[in-house]
Amino acid sequence: MDIKLLLTFLVGFLIVAIASNEIAKIFQKIKFPLITGLIITGIIAGSSVLNFISPKAVDELFFLNEIALAIIAFSAGSELYLNELRSRVNSIKWMTIGQLVITFVMSSVVIYFGASYIPFMAEMPSTHKIAVAILFATIFVARSPSSAIAVINEMRANGPFTKTVMGVTVVKDVLVIVLFAICLAVAKALINDETTNLMFFVILFFEILTSFGLGYVVGKILQIPFSTKMDTKLKGFSVLIIGYSIYLFAHYIQIKSLELFHHEFILEPLLICIIGSFVLTNYSKHRIEFSEALDEISPVIYIIFFTLTGASLSIQTLMSVFGIAVGLFFLRLITMFFGGIFGVYAAQDPKKYALIAWMPYLTQAGVALGLATIISNIFPAWGHQFETIIIAIIVLNQLIGPPLFKWSLNFVKESHLRAKMPALDSTRDAVIFGLEDQSIALATQLQKNKWEARIINVDRKQEKVVNDFKVLQLTSISFTGIKQLALDKTEAIILMLSDEDNYKIAELIYEHIGTKDVIVRLNNRDNFEKFHKLGVLIIEPATAMVSLLDHFVRSPNATSLLLGMDEGQDSMDVEIRNEDIHGMRLRDLRLPADVLVLSIKRKGQLLVSHGYTRMRLGDVITLVGGETSLEELKFKFDT
C-alpha cells in the first residue's frame, strides 16, 4: 500500500466527513434522520456526482469500515444487560422467535420466487437465488438498538411493552450476527458451487464456536483499559484498537489457514465483538464506563461509516432500484406484522399488543448497513446493487419507523411526555406542597412580594387557615387528587415533602399539567438525578446554605441585594410577551436608572447580554432594582 496515497485519501475523506456532519444537521432540522443526511452527502461526494471520493479511495479506506463495524457490534452487545431483561424473559423469547423465524422464512421464500423482478437476480441460477434470498432475509431481521433507545428516552417510556421491545431489539441483534455467519458461509458455498456436505457444517460449527470463545477472551481484554485510571478518551481509543485488531486477526487466520490446510477458516469479527461486549457488560464492574467510552467515540465513528458508505454508492443505481426497495420494505413490514401477532399470542401478552407489536422493530441502522457492506465487499459482481437496495430500505425504515414506535408507546400508555405548558394569567401565584414552618414562611414572603400563595397539606385531613393562607387538603397523590387542586394556571409549584412524595407529584405535574417552574427541596442527594430528568429546579438545603454563606463572604452587597435584604430593592424574572419589544436592543429599552439587567435566558440557554443584544418573544430577563420600577417594567414586558 502506498502510504502517501493512503494519507492523501484519508485527509481528503476526513474533510468531506466534517462537511457531511454539518450538512446532516440541516437534514435533522427538516425532520430527516441523521444517517440519511450522512449517506446523501457521501453519495454527492462520491464518484457518481462530484468524485471527491473516488472508487479507489473507497477501497483503500475500507479499514475505516472495519473499525466502525467493530464499534457498532460493541454498542449492540453493551445493550444486552441481563439484569434489566429478567422480568420479561417469556415475552422477549416468543417475540424474538416470531420476529426472527417468520421474518426470515417468509422473506426468503418471497424473494426467491420474486427474483425475476430484481434485476441482478433475474438471470441467476436457482442456487444463487437461494443464497441472495437468505442474505436479504438475514438483514431484514436486524434492528437498531440505538434508535430504539433514542425513542424510549425521548418518550420517557416505561412498562412491560417497552421492556419487551428493548429486550427483543438487543437479543435479535446478537442472534442476527450468528444467523449472518451461517447464511454467509452457506451463500459462499452455493455461489462458488462448493459442496455443502456434513463436513462443511462441522467446520462451520467450529468456526462459530471458535468465534464465541474468542469473544469471551476479548471481553476479558476489554476490561484491561477500564481497570486503569486513564482518561475516558484514551479508553475509547483503546476500544478502537482492540476492535480493529479483531479484524486483523480474523484476516490473518483466514490467510494462514488457506496456506496450511488449503481451506479458509473463517472467524466472524462481528460475532467476536458482540460477545466480548456482552461479557464485559454482564460479568464485570466496568459496564457504565464502557458505555460512556462508546458514547464518546460512536458519533465520530457513525459519521465516518455512513459517509463512506454513501460515497461507495451510485446514485444511478439507487434510482434504478428504489421501486424494488419500496416493495421489499413492505415485504419486511408484512412479515414483521405476522411475527408480532405470533409473539403476542405465544407469550400470552395482552391482546391489545397484537396489531401494534411489529411497530417498534421497523427502524434499522448500523448493524443492517454493516452486514450489507460486508456482502458488497465479498460479492463484488452484484454486491453493490444488493447494498444499494438495503440502504434505500434502511432510509425508508428510518423515516417511518420512529413515528410508528412513538405512536405504539402512546397507544399502550407507556410514554410519559411533558404536558403542554399552560397559558398563564396576569396573577402571579404559587402552590406549596407541605404544611410546616418553612412553607408558611415562604408563603408569607411571596405574599409580601405581591404573589398569591396556597399551601397544600398532605398529612392532615381538615382545611384550616394559617396566617391568612388557605390550607387545602390533598386527598391522594394521584392524577385525580392533583386535578382537584386546579393547578393549570399556577406559575410556580414548590414541593417540600419527602423525596418519594415529591417525585410522585413532580411526575404527575410533568405529564399532566406542564408547569414550567417546579422547585423541589431535596432530602437525599442520591435522588438528585431522577428529579433532574424531570427538569425541576432542585434545592439541596445543606449545600444551598454553604453556597449562600460563600457568596456572602465573597460578595456581600450583591448577595444581600439578590436576597431582597436591602430595603426597597428586589430582583425579578420577567418573560417577554409584548410583541412591540420583540427584536429591540437592550440599550433601546430606556430602563429606569435604578434597574439593571443581570441575564437573559432564551430556550433554556443563558445568554451573555450587552446593549446590542436583541430580545425575542419568550425570553426571560432577570432584572434587579427598585421595587416600584420593577413593577412598572413587569407590565411593559408582559402586555
C-alpha positions in Angstrom: 0.0 0.0 0.0 1.3 3.5 -0.9 1.4 5.3 2.4 1.5 8.8 0.8 -1.6 7.9 -1.3 -3.4 6.5 1.7 -2.7 9.7 3.7 -4.0 11.8 0.8 -7.2 9.7 0.6 -7.6 9.8 4.4 -7.1 13.6 4.8 -9.5 14.3 1.8 -12.1 12.0 3.3 -11.9 13.5 6.7 -12.6 16.9 5.2 -15.6 15.5 3.5 -16.7 13.8 6.7 -16.6 17.1 8.6 -18.7 18.7 6.0 -21.1 15.7 6.0 -21.7 16.1 9.7 -22.7 19.8 9.3 -24.9 19.0 6.3 -26.6 16.2 8.1 -27.6 18.6 10.9 -29.6 20.5 8.3 -31.4 17.3 7.4 -32.2 16.9 11.1 -33.8 20.3 11.2 -36.3 19.3 8.5 -37.1 16.1 10.4 -34.9 13.7 8.4 -32.8 11.1 10.3 -29.1 12.0 10.8 -27.9 8.9 8.8 -29.9 10.0 5.8 -28.0 13.3 5.7 -24.7 11.5 6.1 -25.4 8.9 3.3 -26.7 11.5 0.9 -23.7 13.7 1.5 -21.5 10.7 0.9 -23.3 10.0 -2.4 -22.8 13.6 -3.6 -19.1 13.5 -2.7 -18.7 10.1 -4.3 -17.8 9.1 -7.8 -21.4 9.3 -9.1 -21.6 13.1 -8.6 -18.6 15.2 -7.6 -16.0 12.4 -7.4 -14.3 13.9 -4.3 -14.0 10.3 -3.0 -13.0 8.0 -5.9 -13.7 4.3 -6.0 -10.0 3.6 -5.4 -10.2 5.8 -2.3 -13.2 3.9 -1.1 -11.3 0.6 -1.5 -8.2 2.0 0.3 -10.3 3.3 3.2 -12.2 0.1 3.8 -10.3 -0.4 7.0 -12.4 2.6 8.4 -15.5 0.5 7.8 -14.0 -2.4 9.8 -13.2 -0.1 12.7 -16.7 1.2 12.6 -18.3 -2.2 12.4 -16.4 -3.3 15.5 -17.8 -0.3 17.4 -21.3 -0.9 16.1 -21.0 -4.5 17.4 -19.6 -3.4 20.7 -22.5 -1.0 21.1 -25.1 -3.7 20.3 -23.6 -6.1 22.8 -23.4 -3.4 25.5 -27.2 -3.1 25.4 -27.7 -6.7 26.3 -27.7 -6.3 30.1 -29.4 -9.4 31.5 -30.4 -7.9 34.8 -32.8 -5.5 33.0 -34.4 -8.2 30.9 -35.3 -10.9 33.5 -38.8 -9.6 34.2 -39.9 -10.0 30.6 -38.0 -13.2 29.6 -41.1 -15.1 28.4 -42.3 -12.2 26.2 -38.9 -11.5 24.9 -38.3 -15.2 24.0 -41.5 -15.6 22.0 -41.4 -12.2 20.3 -37.8 -12.8 19.3 -38.8 -16.2 17.8 -41.7 -14.7 16.0 -39.8 -11.8 14.6 -36.7 -13.8 13.6 -38.2 -17.0 12.3 -41.3 -15.7 10.5 -39.4 -12.7 9.0 -36.5 -14.8 7.9 -38.6 -17.7 6.4 -41.3 -15.6 4.7 -38.8 -13.1 3.3 -36.5 -15.8 1.9 -39.4 -17.6 0.1 -41.0 -14.4 -1.3 -37.6 -13.1 -2.6 -36.6 -16.4 -4.1 -39.9 -16.7 -6.1 -39.9 -13.0 -6.9 -36.2 -12.9 -8.0 -37.2 -12.2 -11.6 -38.3 -8.7 -10.5 -34.9 -7.9 -9.1 -32.6 -7.1 -12.0 -29.3 -8.6 -10.7 -31.1 -11.8 -9.6 -33.2 -12.4 -12.7 -30.6 -14.4 -14.6 -29.1 -16.2 -11.7 -29.3 -20.0 -11.3 -31.6 -21.3 -8.6 -28.8 -22.0 -6.1 -27.5 -18.4 -6.4 -31.1 -17.1 -5.9 -31.4 -19.1 -2.7 -28.1 -17.6 -1.5 -29.1 -14.0 -2.2 -32.6 -14.6 -0.8 -31.3 -15.8 2.6 -28.8 -12.9 2.8 -31.7 -10.4 2.2 -33.8 -12.2 4.8 -31.0 -12.1 7.4 -30.6 -8.4 7.1 -34.4 -7.9 7.3 -34.2 -9.4 10.8 -31.7 -6.8 12.0 -32.9 -3.9 14.2 -31.3 -0.7 15.6 -30.8 -0.7 19.4 -29.6 3.0 19.3 -32.7 4.1 17.5 -34.9 2.2 20.0 -33.1 3.7 23.0 -33.4 7.2 21.5 -37.2 6.9 21.1 -37.6 5.4 24.5 -35.6 8.2 26.2 -37.4 10.9 24.2 -40.8 9.5 25.2 -39.7 8.7 28.8 -41.3 5.3 28.1 -41.5 2.6 30.8 -43.6 -0.5 31.2 -44.0 -4.2 30.1 -44.3 -3.3 26.4 -41.3 -1.1 26.4 -39.2 -3.6 28.3 -40.1 -6.3 25.8 -39.2 -4.1 22.9 -35.8 -3.3 24.3 -35.1 -6.9 25.2 -36.1 -8.2 21.8 -34.1 -5.5 20.0 -30.8 -6.3 21.6 -31.3 -10.1 21.6 -32.2 -10.0 17.9 -29.0 -8.1 17.1 -26.9 -10.8 18.8 -28.8 -13.6 17.1 -28.7 -11.9 13.7 -24.9 -11.9 13.8 -24.9 -15.7 14.4 -27.5 -16.2 11.7 -25.5 -14.0 9.3 -22.3 -16.0 9.9 -24.2 -19.2 9.0 -26.1 -17.8 6.0 -22.9 -16.1 4.6 -21.0 -19.4 4.7 -23.9 -21.2 3.0 -24.2 -18.4 0.4 -20.5 -18.6 -0.4 -20.7 -22.3 -0.9 -23.8 -22.0 -3.1 -22.4 -19.2 -5.3 -19.0 -20.8 -5.6 -20.6 -24.1 -6.4 -18.9 -25.9 -3.4 -20.4 -29.0 -1.8 -22.4 -28.5 1.3 -21.9 -31.9 2.9 -21.7 -32.9 6.6 -18.0 -31.8 6.8 -19.0 -28.3 5.6 -21.4 -27.9 8.5 -19.0 -29.4 11.0 -16.3 -26.8 10.0 -18.9 -24.1 10.1 -19.9 -25.1 13.7 -16.3 -25.0 14.8 -15.8 -21.6 13.2 -18.8 -20.2 15.1 -17.8 -21.9 18.3 -14.2 -20.5 18.0 -15.7 -17.0 17.4 -17.7 -17.4 20.6 -14.6 -18.5 22.5 -12.5 -15.6 21.2 -15.4 -13.3 22.1 -15.1 -14.3 25.7 -11.3 -13.7 25.6 -11.9 -10.2 24.0 -14.4 -9.5 26.8 -11.6 -10.0 29.3 -9.1 -8.0 27.2 -11.6 -5.1 27.0 -11.6 -4.9 30.8 -7.9 -4.0 31.0 -8.1 -0.3 29.9 -11.1 0.2 32.2 -9.1 -1.2 35.2 -6.7 1.7 34.9 -7.2 5.4 35.7 -6.5 6.6 32.1 -8.8 9.3 30.6 -12.1 8.3 29.0 -10.9 9.4 25.6 -7.9 7.1 25.9 -10.1 4.3 27.0 -12.3 4.9 23.9 -9.2 4.8 21.7 -8.1 1.5 23.3 -11.5 0.1 22.4 -11.0 1.2 18.8 -7.6 -0.5 18.7 -9.0 -3.7 20.2 -11.9 -3.7 17.7 -9.7 -3.3 14.7 -7.2 -5.9 16.0 -10.0 -8.4 15.9 -10.5 -7.8 12.2 -6.7 -8.0 11.5 -6.5 -11.3 13.5 -9.5 -12.7 11.5 -7.9 -11.8 8.2 -4.6 -13.4 9.4 -6.3 -16.7 10.4 -8.1 -16.8 7.0 -4.9 -16.4 5.0 -2.8 -18.8 7.1 -5.5 -21.5 7.2 -5.7 -21.3 3.4 -1.9 -21.6 3.1 -1.6 -24.5 5.6 -4.8 -26.5 5.1 -6.0 -25.3 1.6 -9.2 -24.3 3.3 -10.2 -20.9 4.7 -11.1 -21.0 8.4 -13.5 -18.0 8.7 -13.8 -16.2 12.0 -16.7 -13.8 12.4 -15.3 -10.4 13.8 -18.8 -9.0 14.4 -19.8 -12.0 16.5 -16.5 -11.8 18.4 -17.0 -8.1 19.2 -20.6 -8.5 20.2 -19.8 -11.5 22.6 -16.8 -9.6 24.0 -19.0 -6.6 24.7 -21.7 -8.8 26.3 -19.1 -10.4 28.6 -17.8 -7.1 29.8 -21.3 -5.6 30.3 -22.7 -8.6 32.3 -19.6 -10.0 34.1 -17.5 -7.0 35.1 -17.9 -3.8 37.1 -17.0 -1.6 34.1 -20.4 -1.6 32.3 -21.1 2.1 32.8 -17.5 3.2 32.0 -17.6 1.1 28.8 -20.9 2.6 27.7 -19.5 6.1 28.4 -16.5 5.4 26.3 -18.7 4.1 23.4 -20.9 7.2 23.7 -17.7 9.3 23.4 -16.5 7.7 20.2 -19.7 6.5 18.5 -20.8 9.8 16.9 -17.5 10.2 15.1 -17.5 6.6 14.0 -21.0 6.8 12.6 -20.2 10.0 10.6 -17.2 8.2 9.0 -19.1 4.9 8.4 -22.3 6.4 6.9 -20.5 9.0 4.8 -18.1 6.4 3.4 -21.0 4.0 2.7 -22.7 6.8 0.8 -19.6 7.5 -1.2 -19.4 3.9 -2.3 -22.9 4.1 -3.8 -24.0 5.1 -7.3 -26.9 7.5 -7.5 -27.9 6.0 -10.8 -28.1 2.5 -9.3 -30.0 3.9 -6.3 -32.7 5.5 -8.5 -33.0 2.3 -10.6 -33.6 0.0 -7.6 -35.7 2.4 -5.5 -39.0 0.8 -6.6 -37.7 -2.6 -5.7 -36.6 -1.3 -2.3 -40.1 0.1 -1.7 -41.6 -3.4 -2.5 -39.1 -5.1 -0.2 -39.7 -2.6 2.5 -43.4 -3.6 2.5 -42.5 -7.3 2.4 -40.4 -6.8 5.6 -43.2 -4.8 7.2 -45.8 -7.6 6.5 -43.5 -10.4 7.8 -42.9 -8.4 11.0 -46.7 -7.9 11.4 -47.3 -11.6 11.4 -44.2 -12.2 13.6 -45.6 -9.7 16.1 -49.0 -11.4 16.3 -47.3 -14.8 16.8 -45.1 -13.4 19.6 -48.0 -11.8 21.5 -50.3 -14.9 21.4 -47.4 -17.3 22.1 -46.3 -15.3 25.2 -50.0 -14.7 26.2 -49.4 -11.0 26.4 -52.4 -8.5 26.4 -54.3 -8.9 23.1 -54.2 -5.1 22.6 -50.5 -5.5 21.7 -51.2 -7.9 18.8 -51.8 -5.4 16.0 -49.1 -3.0 17.0 -46.3 -5.4 18.2 -44.4 -5.0 14.9 -44.2 -1.2 15.0 -41.2 -0.9 17.4 -39.0 -3.1 15.2 -39.1 -1.4 11.9 -36.2 1.0 12.3 -32.7 -0.2 11.1 -29.3 1.5 11.1 -25.7 0.4 11.9 -25.9 -3.4 12.1 -28.0 -3.9 9.0 -25.9 -1.5 7.0 -22.7 -3.1 8.3 -23.9 -6.6 7.1 -24.8 -5.1 3.7 -21.3 -3.6 3.4 -19.7 -6.9 4.1 -21.8 -8.6 1.5 -21.0 -5.9 -1.0 -17.2 -6.4 -0.4 -17.4 -10.3 -0.6 -19.6 -10.4 -3.8 -18.4 -7.5 -5.9 -20.3 -8.8 -9.1 -23.7 -7.9 -7.6 -22.9 -6.8 -4.1 -23.1 -3.1 -4.8 -26.7 -3.4 -6.1 -27.6 -5.5 -3.1 -26.1 -2.9 -0.8 -27.9 -0.1 -2.6 -31.3 -1.8 -2.2 -30.6 -2.4 1.5 -29.6 1.3 2.1 -32.8 2.5 0.4 -34.8 0.2 2.7 -32.9 1.5 5.7 -33.7 5.1 4.8 -37.4 4.2 4.5 -37.3 2.4 7.8 -35.5 5.4 9.4 -38.2 7.8 8.2 -41.3 5.6 9.1 -40.1 3.5 12.0 -39.6 6.1 14.8 -43.1 7.8 14.3 -44.7 4.3 14.4 -42.8 3.4 17.5 -43.8 6.6 19.3 -47.4 6.0 18.3 -47.4 2.5 19.7 -45.9 3.7 23.0 -48.7 6.3 23.3 -51.3 3.6 22.3 -50.2 1.3 25.2 -50.0 4.4 27.5 -46.3 3.8 28.4 -45.0 7.2 27.3 -44.5 9.9 29.9 -44.1 13.1 27.9 -44.2 16.6 29.4 -47.7 18.1 29.3 -48.1 21.3 27.2 -47.2 24.3 29.3 -50.5 26.1 30.3 -51.2 29.7 29.3 -50.7 31.8 32.4 -53.0 34.7 33.6 -51.8 38.0 34.9 -51.9 36.9 38.5 -48.6 35.6 39.9 -49.4 32.6 42.1 -47.5 29.8 43.8 -48.6 26.5 45.3 -46.6 25.0 48.1 -46.9 21.3 49.0 -46.3 20.6 52.7 -47.5 22.3 55.8 -44.6 23.3 58.1 -42.8 26.4 59.4 -40.7 26.8 56.3 -43.7 26.6 53.9 -45.6 29.1 55.9 -42.6 31.5 56.0 -42.2 31.1 52.2 -45.8 31.8 51.6 -45.6 34.9 53.8 -42.5 36.1 51.9 -44.2 35.5 48.5 -47.2 37.5 49.6 -45.0 40.4 50.6 -43.7 40.4 47.0 -47.3 40.5 45.7 -47.7 36.8 44.9 -50.7 34.8 45.8 -49.7 31.6 47.7 -51.6 28.4 48.5 -50.4 25.7 50.9 -51.4 22.1 50.2 -51.4 19.8 53.2 -50.9 16.1 52.6 -50.9 14.7 56.2 -53.8 16.4 57.9 -57.5 15.8 57.0 -59.1 19.2 57.6 -58.9 22.6 55.9 -57.8 25.5 58.1 -56.4 29.0 57.8 -52.9 29.7 58.9 -51.7 33.3 58.9 -54.2 34.3 56.3 -53.3 31.4 54.0 -55.9 28.9 53.0 -54.5 25.4 53.6 -56.1 22.8 51.2 -56.1 19.0 51.8 -54.7 16.7 49.1 -56.9 13.6 49.2 -54.4 11.4 47.4 -51.1 11.7 45.5 -52.7 10.7 42.1 -53.9 12.3 38.9 -57.4 12.7 40.3 -56.1 14.3 43.6 -53.8 16.7 41.7 -56.5 17.6 39.2 -58.9 18.7 42.0 -56.3 21.4 43.1 -56.8 23.3 39.7 -53.1 23.9 39.1 -53.4 24.7 35.4 -52.7 28.5 35.8 -50.2 28.2 38.6 -46.9 29.9 37.8 -44.7 28.1 40.3 -45.0 24.9 42.4 -42.8 24.2 45.4 -42.5 20.7 46.8 -41.5 20.3 50.4 -42.5 16.8 51.3 -40.5 13.5 51.4 -38.4 12.7 48.3 -40.8 9.8 47.4 -43.9 12.0 47.6 -42.1 14.9 45.9 -41.2 12.7 43.0 -44.7 11.3 42.5 -46.1 14.8 42.4 -43.4 16.2 40.2 -44.0 13.4 37.7 -47.8 14.0 37.7 -47.2 17.7 37.1 -44.7 16.9 34.3 -47.0 14.6 32.4 -50.4 16.2 33.0 -50.0 19.9 33.8 -46.7 21.1 32.4 -46.0 23.9 34.9 -42.7 25.5 33.9 -41.2 26.2 37.3 -41.3 23.3 39.8 -39.0 23.7 42.7 -38.1 20.7 44.9 -36.5 20.7 48.3 -34.2 17.6 48.1 -33.8 15.4 51.2 -31.4 12.8 49.9 -28.6 13.6 47.4 -28.9 10.1 45.8 -32.3 11.2 44.3 -30.8 14.2 42.5 -30.6 12.5 39.1 -34.2 11.3 38.8 -35.5 14.8 39.7 -33.1 16.4 37.3 -34.5 14.3 34.4 -37.9 15.9 35.1 -36.4 19.3 34.6 -37.3 20.6 38.0 -35.3 23.2 40.0 -33.6 21.4 42.9 -32.7 23.0 46.2 -30.4 20.9 48.5 -30.6 22.6 51.9 -27.1 21.6 53.1 -25.2 22.7 50.0 -27.5 25.7 49.5 -26.6 27.1 52.9 -22.9 26.6 52.2 -23.2 28.3 48.8 -25.1 31.2 50.3 -22.5 31.8 53.0 -19.8 31.6 50.4 -21.5 34.3 48.3 -21.9 36.5 51.4 -18.2 36.2 52.1 -17.1 37.0 48.5 -19.8 39.5 47.5 -21.9 40.6 50.4 -23.5 43.6 48.6 -24.7 41.6 45.6 -25.9 38.7 47.8 -27.9 40.9 50.1 -29.4 42.7 47.0 -30.5 39.4 45.3 -31.9 38.1 48.6 -34.1 41.2 49.0 -32.4 42.3 52.2 -31.8 45.8 51.0 -34.9 47.9 51.7 -36.7 49.0 48.6 -34.6 46.7 46.3 -35.6 43.5 44.7 -34.9 41.1 41.8 -37.4 39.7 39.3 -37.7 37.4 36.3 -39.9 38.7 33.5 -40.9 36.9 30.3 -41.2 39.0 27.2 -44.7 38.7 25.8 -45.0 42.2 24.3 -44.7 41.9 20.5 -43.6 45.6 20.3 -40.4 44.7 22.2 -39.6 41.7 20.0 -36.4 42.5 18.1 -35.5 45.5 20.2 -31.9 46.0 21.5 -31.5 46.2 25.3 -30.0 49.7 25.0 -33.2 50.9 23.4 -35.4 49.9 26.3 -34.9 53.1 28.3 -34.9 51.3 31.6 -35.2 53.3 34.8 -31.9 54.4 36.2 -32.2 52.2 39.3 -32.7 48.9 37.2 -30.1 46.6 35.8 -30.4 43.6 33.5 -28.5 40.7 35.0 -29.1 38.0 32.4 -31.4 36.8 29.5 -32.5 33.2 29.2 -33.5 32.0 25.7 -34.8 28.5 25.1 -33.1 27.2 28.2 -29.8 28.8 27.4 -28.3 31.7 29.5 -27.1 34.5 27.2 -24.2 36.9 28.0 -26.2 40.1 27.3 -25.0 43.5 26.3 -26.5 46.7 25.0 -26.8 45.3 21.4 -28.5 42.1 22.4 -31.8 41.8 20.6 -34.7 40.5 22.6 -37.1 37.8 21.4 -40.6 36.8 22.5 -40.4 34.2 25.2 -37.0 35.5 26.5 -36.8 35.5 30.3 -35.0 38.6 31.6 -33.6 38.8 35.1 -33.8 42.4 36.5 -32.6 43.9 39.7 -33.5 47.3 41.1 -36.1 49.3 42.9 -39.4 47.6 43.7 -41.6 50.3 42.1 -39.5 50.4 38.9 -39.6 46.6 38.6 -43.3 46.5 39.0 -43.7 49.1 36.2 -41.4 47.1 33.9 -43.3 44.0 34.5 -46.4 45.4 32.8 -44.2 46.9 30.0 -42.8 43.4 29.1 -46.0 41.4 29.7 -48.5 43.4 27.7 
